[in-house]
Amino acid sequence: MSVVALAGSPSAFSRSTALLRHVLARLDDGVVRSEIAVRDLPPAALVRADFDDPAIRHACDQVAAARVVVIATPIYKASFSGLLKSFLDLLPQDALRGKTVLPLATGGSIAHLLAVDYALKPVLHALGARHITDAVFAVDAQLPRAADGDGYTPEPAVIERLDRALAGLLATPRSQAFIASLMRA
Ligand SMILES: Cc1cc2nc3c(=O)[nH]c(=O)nc-3n(C[C@H](O)[C@H](O)[C@H](O)COP(=O)(O)O)c2cc1C
């Protein structure tokens, strides 16, 4: 089992990335995982669609190597972030075929709750994804600052939805026992 986590927020201090980190933390140690923070990729390569940039190629290889792709984005102007799109545009055609994808999103209000469905999912589909699990969307108020001031802690209701999504994500053709072995107790 291999999972790649794709963080699509331009912010260093990011609520959507906090959702992503929660999912990663729930995976068993035996799960091979890697993380791509799009904000850390070379800006010029993203803006100029430089497919040959070594960091871009490495990130594309990370996606190619994973069976499961978890994608986190803030909602910007009723859609997913432009930063995330700049990276998705550099993935090869069919980059997500045969993979399971879990979308995660955070927004200032529930007004754009469906942005993942009407904006992100068609792009994932265009990249070949045919197994996209139920997205988890949380509003900022559900991700208060952590008590130690370091990052954000999802409310229990959000954690419950993340765990449910994760179980569904790992469920695909596997047995319940196998799924249980992939999650921390
Ligand atoms: C430029 C910009 C545009 C935004 N547009 C929306 C929007 O259209 N709908 C919404 O619900 N929230 C919007 N927000 C709020 C963010 O989606 C929200 O704060 C989100 O949790 C930020 O995630 P991040 O911390 O991972 O970057 C916007 C924020 C910014 C900075």
The ligand as an SDF file (V2000), in Angstrom:
LIG
                    3D

 31 33  0  0  0  0  0  0  0  0999 V2000
   -8.0210   34.2930   -1.8570 C   0  0  0  0  0  0  0  0  0  0  0  0
   -9.0060   33.5400   -1.0090 C   0  0  0  0  0  0  0  0  0  0  0  0
  -10.2190   33.1880   -1.5420 C   0  0  0  0  0  0  0  0  0  0  0  0
  -11.1460   32.4660   -0.7820 C   0  0  0  0  0  0  0  0  0  0  0  0
  -12.3360   32.1300   -1.3480 N   0  0  0  0  0  0  0  0  0  0  0  0
  -13.2200   31.4040   -0.6170 C   0  0  0  0  0  0  0  0  0  0  0  0
  -14.4580   30.9950   -1.1950 C   0  0  0  0  0  0  0  0  0  0  0  0
  -14.7730   31.3020   -2.3400 O   0  0  0  0  0  0  0  0  0  0  0  0
  -15.2970   30.2260   -0.4420 N   0  0  0  0  0  0  0  0  0  0  0  0
  -14.9790   29.8690    0.8410 C   0  0  0  0  0  0  0  0  0  0  0  0
  -15.7820   29.1550    1.4830 O   0  0  0  0  0  0  0  0  0  0  0  0
  -13.8160   30.2520    1.4330 N   0  0  0  0  0  0  0  0  0  0  0  0
  -12.9270   30.9960    0.7230 C   0  0  0  0  0  0  0  0  0  0  0  0
  -11.7420   31.3820    1.2900 N   0  0  0  0  0  0  0  0  0  0  0  0
  -11.4170   30.9240    2.6660 C   0  0  0  0  0  0  0  0  0  0  0  0
  -10.5150   29.6870    2.6350 C   0  0  0  0  0  0  0  0  0  0  0  0
  -11.0130   28.6770    1.7660 O   0  0  0  0  0  0  0  0  0  0  0  0
  -10.3810   29.0460    4.0080 C   0  0  0  0  0  0  0  0  0  0  0  0
   -9.8860   29.9740    4.9460 O   0  0  0  0  0  0  0  0  0  0  0  0
   -9.5320   27.8040    3.9640 C   0  0  0  0  0  0  0  0  0  0  0  0
   -9.6760   27.0800    5.1690 O   0  0  0  0  0  0  0  0  0  0  0  0
   -8.0620   28.1110    3.7760 C   0  0  0  0  0  0  0  0  0  0  0  0
   -7.3590   26.8870    3.7310 O   0  0  0  0  0  0  0  0  0  0  0  0
   -5.7900   26.8060    3.9690 P   0  0  0  0  0  0  0  0  0  0  0  0
   -5.5350   27.2820    5.3870 O   0  0  0  0  0  0  0  0  0  0  0  0
   -5.4560   25.3770    3.7880 O   0  0  0  0  0  0  0  0  0  0  0  0
   -5.1440   27.6870    2.9460 O   0  0  0  0  0  0  0  0  0  0  0  0
  -10.8210   32.1120    0.5540 C   0  0  0  0  0  0  0  0  0  0  0  0
   -9.5820   32.4980    1.0960 C   0  0  0  0  0  0  0  0  0  0  0  0
   -8.6880   33.2090    0.3280 C   0  0  0  0  0  0  0  0  0  0  0  0
   -7.3570   33.6090    0.9290 C   0  0  0  0  0  0  0  0  0  0  0  0
  1  2  1  0
  2  3  1  0
  2 30  2  0
  3  4  2  0
  4  5  1  0
  4 28  1  0
  5  6  2  0
  6  7  1  0
  6 13  1  0
  7  8  2  0
  7  9  1  0
  9 10  1  0
 10 11  2  0
 10 12  1  0
 12 13  2  0
 13 14  1  0
 14 15  1  0
 14 28  1  0
 15 16  1  0
 16 17  1  0
 16 18  1  0
 18 19  1  0
 18 20  1  0
 20 21  1  0
 20 22  1  0
 22 23  1  0
 23 24  1  0
 24 25  2  0
 24 26  1  0
 24 27  1  0
 28 29  2  0
 29 30  1  0
 30 31  1  0
M  END
$$$$
